[in-house]
Amino acid sequence: MNSSMVIYEDEFRQIADICERLRRDTSAKAVFLIDKDGQLILATGQYAHLDTTALASLTAGNIAATGGLADLIGEREFSILFHEGEHDSLHISLVASQVILVVMFGEETSVGLVRLRVRKVNEELTKIVQELMQKAKNPGADSPFAEISDEDIDILFS
């Protein structure tokens, strides 16, 4: 999300529920949502042993570097990255080209299952992110004061 975007409580709860469901459905160790500036938005699962600030920053840098590679070969972006380790792996994907979804999983699950579940979750998260972007374009539209005009205020205080 860009610096002008706000995540409202209802949307945050929806996002948290979706990420927790993804973690459970994939038997992942942890799921993270990170903005493209490298700020951690949300974390769920077993991550207390991790430096989440470094994880978020390095992940955003990885996405930026990969974006440069995509430009180099004429692609708009690479929306999915996969890093396989000896014991743990990372599945990294872009959501609505605005935020980064990271799934950390071990040998007890497969990359195929993670990819399948992430694809479905990405659609749900994209919808929420797009709603948040729309709210950012039209701030105050949900406010009870949105219908009050300057003229109404002048009449009230004159």
Secondary structure as UniProt FT lines:
FT   TURN            3..4
FT   HELIX           9..26
FT   STRAND          30..35
FT   TURN            36..37
FT   STRAND          40..45
FT   TURN            48..49
FT   HELIX           52..73
FT   STRAND          80..84
FT   STRAND          88..95
FT   TURN            96..98
FT   STRAND          99..106
FT   TURN            107..108
FT   HELIX           111..137
FT   TURN            139..142
FT   TURN            144..147
FT   HELIX           150..157
//
